[in-house]
């Protein structure tokens, strides 16, 4: 059974309940980790059977249709794969740039 790679720009891990069991797709895009690194995307390795079950799952289909999930049969660099995907979901951490663009918010200046 060959490996399949699911690339995600979702901020949170997603557990999809499927007929093949629960399949977890890693999240963490646009969220700072303990090293203060903020990845643009993440990758999860799954099996072909899990992919087959995920492709029948309505929420997984919606995430893929909306550009937060993409699937590859070969492993590639995460930044390369997520470059043309949706950049951030609704639960991504705010930045000075995004805070200033929200309706009703005052512009935020960078310090320094």
C-alpha positions in Angstrom: 0.0 0.0 0.0 1.5 3.3 -1.1 1.6 6.5 1.0 -0.4 9.6 0.2 0.4 13.1 1.4 -2.3 15.5 2.5 -1.2 19.2 2.6 -3.2 21.6 4.8 -3.4 25.3 5.5 -5.9 24.7 8.3 -5.0 26.1 11.7 -6.3 23.2 13.7 -6.0 19.5 13.5 -9.1 17.9 11.8 -10.5 14.5 12.8 -12.7 13.1 10.1 -14.9 10.2 11.2 -15.0 7.8 8.3 -16.0 4.2 7.6 -12.3 3.5 7.8 -12.2 5.0 11.3 -11.1 8.4 12.5 -8.5 10.0 10.2 -6.6 13.0 11.6 -5.2 15.6 9.2 -2.6 17.8 10.9 -3.3 21.5 11.3 -1.0 24.2 12.6 -0.7 26.5 9.6 -0.5 30.2 10.6 -0.1 29.3 14.3 3.2 29.9 16.1 4.8 26.9 17.6 7.0 26.7 20.7 10.0 27.8 18.6 8.0 30.9 17.5 8.0 29.5 13.9 4.7 30.0 12.0 4.4 27.5 9.2 2.4 28.4 6.1 1.2 24.8 5.8 1.6 21.2 7.2 1.6 17.7 5.7 0.1 14.5 6.9 1.0 11.0 5.6 -2.0 8.7 5.2 -2.8 5.4 3.4 -4.7 5.0 0.1 -7.6 3.4 2.1 -7.8 6.4 4.4 -7.8 8.8 1.4 -10.6 6.8 -0.3 -12.7 7.1 2.9 -11.8 10.8 3.2 -12.9 11.6 -0.3 -16.4 10.4 0.6 -16.5 12.7 3.7 -18.5 15.9 3.2 -16.4 18.2 5.4 -13.1 16.9 3.8 -14.7 17.6 0.4 -15.6 21.2 1.6 -12.1 21.8 2.9 -10.6 20.6 -0.4 -13.1 22.6 -2.5 -12.3 25.8 -0.5 -8.6 25.4 -1.0 -7.4 24.4 2.5 -6.5 20.8 1.6 -4.6 19.2 -1.3 -3.5 15.7 -1.9 -0.3 14.4 -3.5 1.0 10.9 -4.3 4.5 12.1 -3.8 6.1 13.9 -0.9 7.1 17.5 -1.7 8.2 20.6 0.2 5.3 22.0 2.2 6.0 25.6 1.2 6.0 24.5 -2.5 2.6 22.7 -2.2 0.8 25.4 -0.2 1.9 28.4 -2.3 -1.2 28.3 -4.4 -3.6 27.2 -1.7 -6.0 29.3 0.5 -3.6 31.1 2.8 -5.5 31.2 6.1 -8.7 29.9 7.6 -10.9 31.7 10.1 -9.0 30.5 13.2 -5.6 31.6 12.1 -3.7 33.9 14.5 -4.2 37.6 13.9 -1.3 39.7 12.7 -0.9 43.5 12.7 -1.9 43.4 9.0 -5.1 41.4 9.5 -6.2 43.2 12.6 -6.1 46.6 10.7 -8.3 45.1 7.9 -11.1 43.9 10.2 -14.3 46.1 10.1 -14.6 48.5 13.0 -11.0 48.1 14.1 -8.4 50.9 14.3 -5.2 50.4 12.3 -2.4 48.7 14.1 1.1 50.1 13.8 4.2 47.9 14.0 6.5 48.7 16.9 10.1 49.4 16.4 
